[in-house]
Amino acid sequence: MTASLSYLNGLGNHVESEALEGALVKGRNSPQKVPYGLYAEQLSGSAFTVARHANLHSWLYRIRPSVLHSDFTEVPHVLLAKTPFNNQPTPPTQMRWNPMPYSTDSRDFIQSLKVLAGNEGAAIYLYAANASMENEFFYNADGDFLIVPQEGALRFKTEFGLLDVKPGEIVVIQRGIKFQVMLLEEKARGYICENFGLPFRLPDLGVIGANGLANPRDFQLPVAAYEKMEGNFKLLAKFQGHLWTADLQHSPLDVVAWHGNYVPYKYDLSLFNTINTVSFDHPDPSIFTVLTSPSMIPGVANVDFVIFPPRWMVAKDTFRPPYYHRNIMNEYMGLIFGTYDAKQTGFLPGGGSLHNCMSAHGPDAEAFHQATNKNLEPEYYSNTLAFMFESSQIWRPTAFAMNAEFRQKNYLDCWQGLRANFNGP
């Protein structure tokens, strides 16, 4: 189902796959006649003229070309993301949400999408699906999807093949790639970062050296698989923040072979090689970066995907949870399972918190009191997996997020137990 290939060294190495022997064209991309009577089609994820190392494209050899569909008509879906996110003022207030509840109606992956916040470079969604996509396929022309399951396993049927993803794993499906989402369990819930900026890539390691954090060899790609189906299907497209639909008379997942460096991929977060302090002080969260979408300013991310996985904590004479801080970046945090060490109550798996630029945040009162009074022996944080979408631009919550019944209106109470301990003159 997947090929474990060195991927994301920079922006992606050239890879290839075929579902039928001899279907993959060799020595050229678009010969006069393609084997098996297939059509050659190029999918470009970057401008044609960008530098070679940043040029993203794949060649698909498919049963029918993608041009075979009807006119697109708009589908009502008021909770998709479109920029700018300026429909209402964004307060500097810290915010937190409980898990988004499932609908009592049948909702597939696309129907369940709710946009929580966004900016010019990215958007944050929640999904809570209780049905598989039937006879419908989807592609996003606006951005890449980085999908973080929290509950329930999913099967992503893509033009490039299948990717099964469960909580504790992530999947990235780039813009333009057609896919369908099937539930492997009764229901599925999670988070999505829609990236409008430069593609996600591995961060530079700097003084860490050659190894550490997410290793390229651990990213998995689909192998070619195709559907030879005719019938009445729908092709959904997200374009300019609106949802559109067109009729198809065949499955668009009919790619028999492909080669290139513009390919969806998955990653098991348990394979992340965590770097941490072995002496004193708490490191900045940037040390936990899995993937980054760079901005035009070196060292400043359009959006980073950061995780806080199981790990050893050994620092002596140190306040071990994340310290109280105000920073220039903007942080949305989610919890996949367990307990986050800076929040003892209220931060639930499937929930999330938002701390924008210069809004103070840090451990709640209970976590502070525990951390300042405990015996600092080495300990292993085993029951935890949190993540952060960190952006250089303000996350502007939508009206849906601000008014959601599952928003915690009393979030600020978690710090009210902090008292002045000053004992000086």
N, C-alpha and C positions, 0 to 999 in steps of 0.2 A: 504493500500500500504506500510506503514511503521509501525514498532513497536517502540514505545518510550521506550527504555530500558536503564538502567544504564550501560554504556559502557565506555571503556577506563579508568577505574579505574586502573591505572598502564598500562598494555598492553592489557586489555580486559577481561571481565567476560564471563562466559559460558552462551550462549543463545541458543534457539532452535525455530524451526518453522516447520509446516507441512501444505501442501496444501490439503491432504486427511486425514481424521481422521483414525488413526491407522497406518499410513505410517512410523511414527517416531519410530525407534527401542528403546525399553526401557530395561534397566538393562544390556545391553551389546552393543557392537558396530557393530560386524559382525557375526550375527548368521548363522547357516547352511543355512537357507532359510529366506530371507527378505520378509516382508509383501508386497503384491501386485506383487510379482515376480520382485522386484527392485534389483539393484546391490548396494552393500555397497562400498564406495570409500572414502579414507581419503585424505584430502588436507592439507599439512603441510607447514606452513609459517616460521618455525624455525627448527633448528636441533632437532632431537629426544631427545637429552640428555641435552638440556639447562634446567636451573632451572624451577621448576614447574610454578612459577609466570610469566615467560617469554616464556613459551611453547605455540606456536600458532598453532592450528590445528582445523579443522572441519571435521565432518563426513557427507557425502552427500549420500542420497538414491535416485538413479536416474534410469531412464528407460534403458539407455545404459551406459556402462563405457566409460571413456574418451579415451581409447586406440583405439576406432574405427574411424580411419581416414586413408587416403592414405599417401604416402611419402610426406615430406615437400620439396618444391622447393622455391628458393629465388625470391622475388619480388623486382624490382627496386624501391628504396625509399631513395634518397641520403640525406634526411634531417631528419633522425632519429639520436638519440644520441648514440655514442659509445666512451668509454674512451680509452686512455687518450685524453683530449682536448688540444693537443699540435701541431696542424697543422700550427699554426702561432703564432708569439709573441703577448702577451696581453699587450697593453699599459696601463699605469695608468690613462689615460685621462678619465674624466667623460663623460658618454654617455647617450643619450636619444633618444627614438623612438616615432614616431606617431603610431596610431593604424595600425595594419597590414591590408591591404585591402583584400577584398574578391576576389576570383578568378572569372573570367568570365565563366570558365568551371564549370561543376558540380563536387563538392568535398564533400565527406562525412567526418566524424570526423577524421578518420585515414588518409585519403588521404590529408587532409588539414594541418597535423602537420608539424611544422617547428621548429627545435631546435635552440634556440637563444644563449645559453651559457651553460657551465657545468663545472664540476670538478670530482674528484674521487668519491665524495659522492652523487652527485645529478646533475640533468640537468633541464633546464628551456625551456619550449616549448610555442609557440603560436598556437592556432587553429582558423580557420575561415571557418566554414562549411556552405554549402548551400544545402545539401542533406542528407537524412537519409541513414544509412547503410542498404543495401538490400541483403539478402541471404549471408551475411558475418558476422563473429564473430571474436573477437580478444582477445588475452591474452598477457600479458607482463611478460616474464621470467626474465627480467633484473632488474626491480624495481617496486615500488608502484607508482601509479598516484594519486596526490592531484590536483583536477581539480577545477579551480576558474572561473565560468562563468562571463562574463562581459555584454554580449548581447545575448538574446534569451534563452528560456527554453529548456532543454534537458530531454529525458527519457533514463535512463540507464537500459537496460534489462540484468540482471546478472544471474548467476547460482543460486543465493540465492533469487531472486525476483526482483521487480521493484523499482527504485528510480527516482522520478521526481525532477529535480534540476533547479532552476532559479537564475538569478543574485542576489547577496546578500546571496547566499548559497554556500557551498562547498560540494564536494563528494570525498571520498577516496576509490579507488579500488586497493586492494593489488595484488602483483605479483602472477601470475598463475591463477587468477580468470577470467573466460571467460565472455565477455559482448558484447553487441551491443548498439549503440547509435542512437536514433531516435530524429529528430528535432520536437519540438512542436510548433515552429514558422518558418517563412520563412528562417531564417538564424540564426547562432549562432557563437559567438566569445568569446574567453577567454584565460586563462593562465593555464599552467600545471607545477607542480614541480614533476619530476620523482626522487624518493628517492631510491638510491642504498644502503643506510645504514640501521641502526636500525629502526624498525617501528616507525611511528609517535605515540606519546602518549601525554597525558596532562602534562604540566610542573608542577613541585612541587610548592606549594604555599608558603612555608616558613612562614615568619612572617605575611603574609596576613591571614593565618588561614585556616579554613575549607571551606570557601565559597568565590567565586569570579572568575573572568575571565570566562572560558568556564566550565559549569557545566556538569558532566557526564550524568545527566538525559535528557539533551537536544539533545543528539546525537540519530539519528534515523537509524534503520536498516530495510532492506527489510523483508517482510514475504514471505514464500515459495510460489512459483508459477511455473508452468511448461508448456512447449510446447511439445505437442505430434505430431510432424510434421516430415514427411519424404519428401525427395526431393534432389535437388542438391544444396549443400551449400559449403561455403569456410570457413576454420578456419585459421585466420591470427595469426602469433606469432612473437613478437619481441624477438629475441634471439641473444645475443652478438652484439647488435647494428645493426643488419640486420633484414629485414622483410621477413618472410617466409609464405608460404601458403600450405594448404593440403585440399584435397577433403573430404567432409562429405556427408553422405546419410541421415542425420537426424539433427534436431536442437540440439546443445549441451546444450541448456537451458532446460534440462529435469529432473531437480532435484525436486523430489516430497516432500522431507522432509530433514531437516538438523539440526545438533546441533554442537556447538563448540564455539571457541572464535576467529576465523579467518574469519571475515565477513565484507563486504563493508558497509560504513556508510555515512550519510550526516549530515550537521550541518547548522543551520540558524544563520548567523553572527549577526543578530539583537538581538540574545539572549545572546551575550557576555556581561558579567558584567564588564564594564570598571572601572579600578582603576586609579585615577588621584590625583594630588596634590590639597589640599584645603588650602594651606598656600602660599608657594613661590617656585620658580624654576620649571624647566621643567623636568619631570622624564625621565629616560632612556627608550628607546622603548621596552626593554625587558618586561616592565610591561604590554604590549599589546599582549603577546604571546598566541596564541590559541593552537597550537600543536608544539611539538618539536621532532626531531629525534636526540637522544643523540649521542655523540662520546664516545670514550674510555676515554676521559679526563673529569672528573666531572666538570659541569658548562660550558663546551664548546660544542656547538651544531654542529652536522653535518649539519643540516639545521633547522631553526625555521620558522614557519609560523606566521607572526605578522600582526595585522590589526590596522587601525586608523579609528575607527567608529565614528558616531555621539556621542557627549559628551559635558559636561559642561566644560568651562574654567573659573576659578575663581581666579587664583593666582594673588596676588597683587605685585606691584613693581617687575615685572618679564617680561622678554622677552618670550612671550608665544609660538611662533613657535619653532620647533626644533632648537637648537643652532647650530652655526657653529662647525663642529667637524671633526676629523680624527680618525679612530678607526681600531682595529685589525680585525674586522669582515668584510664581503663582502656583499653588499646590492643590491638586485634587487627589485625595487619598481614598482607596477602597480596601476592603478586607475580604480575602478569599476564604480563609478559614482561621480558626483559633482566636487568640487574643493579641492585640498590639501592645507592646510593652509600655507605651506612653499613655494608654487609655485603659483603665481598669473596668469601666462601665460605659454603656451607651454606644460604643463603636462596634457594630454588629457585622458578621459576615453578610455580604450583599449590600451593606450600607456604604456611606461615603461622607467625607468632610471636605470643606473648601476653605482654604486660607489664602487670600490674595495678597498682593504686594504690600508689605509693611504692616499687615495685620498680625498682631502678636499671637503666638500660639506656642504650645508645649504641653508637657504632661499635666493631666488633671490632678486635683488635690490628693486623691488617694495614691496615685502612682508616685507623686513627689514624696509623700511621707514614707512610703515603702522603700523608695530608692535611697533616701537619705538616712535610713535607720537600719538597713539590712546588713548582714555580715557579707563582705565582698569576697566570696569564694568563687572560683570558676564555675560557671553554670551554662548549660546548653538550653537555648530557647528552641524547643522542639515543636510546640503547638502554635505555630504562627506562620502566616504568609499574607503580608500586606503589600500594596503597591502604590505608586504615585505617578500621575500624569503631571509633570512639572513643565511650565511654559514661561517664556520671557514676556508673554502678553497676558493681560488680565483675563481670567476666566469670568465671563459675564453670564450669570445665571438667566435662564429663560423664565417666563411667567409661570410655566408649568413647575419648574424647580422651586421657585419662590413660594408658590401657593399650594404645593403638594401636601396632602394630608399626612404623608409619611416624613415630612420635614420635621426635625426636632426643634420646636419653638423655644425649648429651655436649654439649648446646648451650652450657653455661657455659664449655666449653673455649675458645670463641672469644675470650674476654677474658683468658685466662691468660697471654698474651704481653705484657700491659701491665706495665711495671716502673716503679718509682719513679725519676724523673729529677731529683729534687730535688738542687740543687747549692749550697744555702745552708749556713750554718754549723750 
